[in-house]
């Protein structure tokens, strides 16, 4: 059973805790509602008897346990004997420190669409974000201890044993970086939107990238010198551009080119959640000459945990989308082999607004 019942039942998506033999140990309130089955009816039963999933998962599910790696399954029909199937995304994650237990989360696509709106489900989304932020913070503390212990153990070890401690340190640091990205999703502080010179942001991002992850790439600037100021949070937009340049750098081989372009498009309007239309005339593009996004994820690349790279977290572009939406803008992508373009669209700052 999950220890913190209030936290468990605050999850906005249906979740099941599975035992080593695939029996259901626990189910949250959302799972009872989704499956139209009580906790008493679910507990002790095989998950495959109570949950119908229109996908062959047996082999993949075995890998979750044997390799202790998460499994993500998108766009499958999920239902039960008490309700008709609906299209969902599934996540299976092994619980650290448990003996073969797995957390199964069911995300109905219809729920995912509603959670982005300012409604009761929006409160549920914020609850989930808060839970993720709390867990990320709590997990980082023991990871720091694990890293320190591994470094102490490495003193005086043979080169063969050093490989193992180095692996512990490297993987712990990788997990910390992932958790830091999760924590960023929990930052609900509204952006401090002011008039921003987008070229200044692009130059800061380019200079930072050339000193680190983008040192192997060439940069080309194609700026419209008459571009007006955007209404945005400069620090958040810098983070957005850095994420896009980092992706472009990782996609391109040494000697590849990243093109930074700005231009004005007066006719671009986008529909807002309230039904109104916003004018987004200021455009920034980050283009690379890498292999392009895999076709199977190109339409979902801004969703959390969708990644085209091995060991990618799938959080960088989701964070880009989140920050752009909060700044009243939009991000889109066009990709073919040899050319991928991420476009950022911004509202123009009012003429009467003060400058930074």
SULCORMO-V849439 format. One record per pair of residues at least 24 apart in sequence whose ideal C-beta (glycine too) atoms are under 10 Angstrom apart, sorted by the first residue. I is the first residue (numbers start at 1). J is the second residue. If there is no record, write none. Layout:
i;j
I;J
I;J
This chain:
i;j
1;25
1;26
1;43
2;26
2;27
2;28
2;95
2;103
4;131
5;29
7;127
7;130
7;131
7;134
7;135
8;131
10;124
10;127
10;128
10;130
10;131
11;103
11;105
11;124
11;127
11;128
11;131
12;107
12;111
12;114
12;115
12;120
12;121
12;122
12;123
12;124
12;125
12;126
12;127
12;128
12;129
12;131
13;88
13;89
13;91
13;105
13;106
13;107
13;108
13;111
13;112
13;115
13;124
13;125
13;128
14;51
14;78
14;88
14;104
14;105
14;106
14;107
14;108
14;111
15;91
15;103
15;104
15;105
15;106
15;107
16;42
16;47
16;50
16;51
16;92
16;102
16;103
16;104
16;105
16;106
17;43
17;47
17;95
17;98
17;101
17;102
17;103
17;104
18;46
18;47
18;61
18;64
18;65
18;92
18;94
18;95
18;100
18;101
18;102
18;103
18;104
19;44
19;46
19;47
19;98
19;99
19;100
19;101
19;102
20;65
20;98
20;99
20;100
20;101
20;102
21;46
21;47
21;100
22;46
22;47
22;48
22;49
22;61
22;65
22;100
22;102
22;104
23;47
23;48
23;49
23;50
24;49
24;50
24;51
24;104
25;98
25;101
25;102
26;101
26;103
27;104
28;105
30;105
30;106
30;108
30;111
30;124
31;80
31;104
31;105
31;106
33;83
34;78
34;79
34;80
34;83
34;86
34;88
34;106
34;108
34;111
35;78
35;79
35;80
35;81
35;82
35;83
35;106
36;79
36;80
36;81
36;82
36;83
36;84
37;80
37;81
37;82
37;83
38;82
41;80
41;82
42;80
47;102
47;104
49;80
49;81
50;80
50;81
50;82
51;78
51;79
51;80
51;81
51;90
51;104
51;106
52;77
52;78
52;79
52;80
52;81
52;83
52;84
52;85
53;77
53;78
53;79
53;85
53;88
53;90
53;104
53;106
54;78
54;79
54;85
54;87
54;88
55;90
57;90
57;92
60;92
61;92
61;102
61;104
63;92
64;92
64;93
64;94
64;100
64;102
64;104
65;92
65;94
65;100
65;101
65;102
66;94
66;100
67;94
68;93
68;94
68;95
68;96
68;100
69;93
69;94
70;94
70;102
70;103
70;305
71;102
71;104
72;105
72;304
72;305
72;306
72;307
72;314
74;107
74;109
74;296
74;297
74;300
74;303
74;305
74;306
75;109
75;300
76;106
78;106
78;107
78;108
86;110
86;111
88;112
89;300
89;303
89;305
89;306
91;305
96;139
96;142
112;303
116;273
116;322
116;325
117;273
117;274
118;273
118;274
119;273
126;186
126;188
128;185
128;186
129;182
129;185
129;186
129;187
129;188
129;322
130;185
130;186
130;188
131;186
132;179
132;182
132;183
132;185
132;186
132;304
133;179
133;182
133;183
133;184
133;185
133;186
133;187
133;188
134;183
134;186
135;179
135;182
135;183
135;186
136;175
136;176
136;178
136;179
136;180
136;181
136;182
136;183
136;184
136;185
136;186
137;179
137;180
137;182
137;183
137;186
138;179
139;175
139;176
139;178
139;179
139;182
140;172
140;175
140;176
140;179
140;180
140;182
140;183
142;172
143;171
143;172
143;173
143;175
143;176
143;179
144;172
144;176
145;172
146;171
146;172
146;175
147;171
147;172
147;173
147;175
147;176
148;172
174;311
174;313
175;313
177;313
177;315
178;311
178;313
178;314
178;315
179;313
180;315
181;243
181;304
181;313
181;314
181;315
181;316
181;318
181;319
182;304
182;313
182;315
182;319
184;239
184;315
184;318
184;319
184;322
184;323
185;304
185;315
185;318
185;319
185;322
187;236
187;319
187;322
187;323
187;326
188;326
189;233
189;236
189;326
190;233
190;326
190;327
191;231
191;232
191;233
191;234
191;235
191;236
191;237
191;323
191;326
191;327
191;328
192;232
192;233
192;234
192;235
192;236
192;327
193;230
193;231
193;232
193;233
193;234
193;236
193;237
193;326
193;327
193;328
193;347
193;349
193;353
194;229
194;230
194;231
194;232
194;233
194;234
194;349
194;353
194;354
194;355
194;356
195;228
195;229
195;230
195;231
195;232
195;234
195;348
195;349
195;350
195;351
195;353
195;354
195;355
195;356
196;229
196;230
196;231
196;232
196;233
196;234
196;235
196;236
196;237
196;238
196;282
196;327
196;346
196;349
196;355
196;356
197;227
197;228
197;229
197;230
197;234
197;349
197;355
197;356
198;223
198;224
198;227
198;228
198;229
198;230
198;232
198;234
198;237
198;241
198;262
198;282
198;283
198;284
198;344
198;346
199;223
199;224
199;225
199;227
199;229
199;260
199;262
199;284
200;229
200;234
200;238
200;356
201;230
201;232
201;234
201;235
201;236
201;237
201;238
201;239
201;240
201;241
201;242
201;284
202;237
202;238
202;241
202;245
202;260
202;261
202;262
202;284
202;286
203;241
203;260
204;234
204;238
204;241
204;242
205;237
205;238
205;239
205;240
205;241
205;242
205;243
205;244
205;245
205;246
205;260
205;286
206;241
206;242
206;245
206;258
206;260
208;238
208;241
208;242
208;245
208;246
209;241
209;242
209;244
209;245
209;246
209;248
209;249
209;258
210;245
210;249
210;258
212;242
212;246
212;249
213;242
213;245
213;246
213;247
213;248
213;249
213;250
214;242
214;245
214;246
214;248
214;249
214;250
214;252
214;256
214;258
215;249
215;254
216;249
216;252
216;253
216;254
216;255
216;256
217;245
217;248
217;249
217;250
217;251
217;252
217;253
217;254
217;255
217;256
217;257
217;258
217;288
217;289
218;252
218;254
218;255
218;256
218;257
218;258
218;259
218;289
219;245
219;248
219;257
219;258
219;259
219;260
220;257
220;258
220;259
220;260
220;261
220;287
221;258
221;259
221;260
221;261
221;262
222;259
222;260
222;261
222;262
222;263
222;285
222;287
223;260
223;261
223;262
223;263
223;284
224;261
224;262
224;263
224;264
224;282
224;283
225;262
226;262
226;263
226;264
227;262
227;263
227;264
227;281
227;282
227;283
227;284
227;346
227;348
228;264
228;281
228;282
228;346
228;348
228;349
228;351
229;282
229;346
229;348
229;349
229;350
229;351
229;353
229;355
229;356
230;262
230;280
230;281
230;282
230;284
230;327
230;328
230;329
230;344
230;345
230;346
230;347
230;348
230;349
231;282
231;327
231;328
231;329
231;346
231;347
231;348
231;349
231;350
231;353
232;282
232;323
232;324
232;326
232;327
232;328
232;329
232;344
232;346
232;347
232;349
233;323
233;326
233;327
234;356
235;323
236;319
236;322
236;323
236;324
236;326
236;327
237;284
237;323
237;324
237;327
237;329
237;344
237;346
239;316
239;319
239;320
239;323
240;284
240;286
240;316
240;317
240;319
240;320
240;321
240;322
240;323
240;324
240;327
240;329
240;331
240;342
240;344
241;284
241;286
241;320
241;342
241;344
242;316
242;320
243;286
243;315
243;316
243;317
243;318
243;319
243;320
243;323
243;342
244;284
244;285
244;286
244;287
244;288
244;316
244;317
244;320
244;331
244;333
244;340
244;342
244;343
244;344
245;286
245;288
245;342
246;316
247;286
247;288
247;290
247;293
247;301
247;307
247;308
247;309
247;312
247;316
247;317
247;320
247;340
247;342
248;286
248;287
248;288
248;289
248;290
248;340
248;341
248;342
249;288
249;290
250;288
250;290
250;309
250;312
250;316
251;288
251;289
251;290
251;291
251;292
251;293
251;308
251;309
251;335
251;340
252;288
252;289
252;290
252;291
252;340
253;289
253;290
253;291
255;289
256;288
256;289
256;290
257;287
257;288
257;289
257;290
258;286
258;287
258;288
258;289
258;290
259;285
259;286
259;287
259;288
259;289
259;339
259;341
260;284
260;285
260;286
260;287
261;285
261;286
261;287
261;341
261;343
262;344
262;346
263;343
264;348
265;343
265;345
266;348
268;330
268;343
268;345
269;345
270;328
270;329
270;330
270;332
270;345
270;347
272;328
273;325
278;328
278;329
278;330
278;345
278;347
279;345
279;347
279;348
280;324
280;328
280;329
280;330
280;344
280;345
280;346
280;347
280;348
281;345
281;346
281;347
281;348
282;329
282;344
282;345
282;346
282;347
282;348
282;349
283;343
283;344
283;345
283;346
284;329
284;331
284;342
284;343
284;344
284;345
284;346
285;332
285;334
285;341
285;342
285;343
285;344
285;345
286;333
286;340
286;341
286;342
286;343
286;344
287;334
287;339
287;340
287;341
287;342
287;343
288;335
288;338
288;339
288;340
288;341
288;342
289;337
289;338
289;339
289;340
290;335
290;337
290;338
290;339
290;340
291;335
291;336
291;337
291;338
291;339
291;340
292;333
292;334
292;335
292;336
292;337
292;338
292;339
292;340
293;317
293;333
293;334
293;335
293;336
293;337
293;340
294;335
295;335
295;336
298;333
298;334
298;335
298;336
298;340
299;333
301;331
301;333
301;335
301;342
302;331
302;332
302;333
302;342
308;335
317;342
320;344
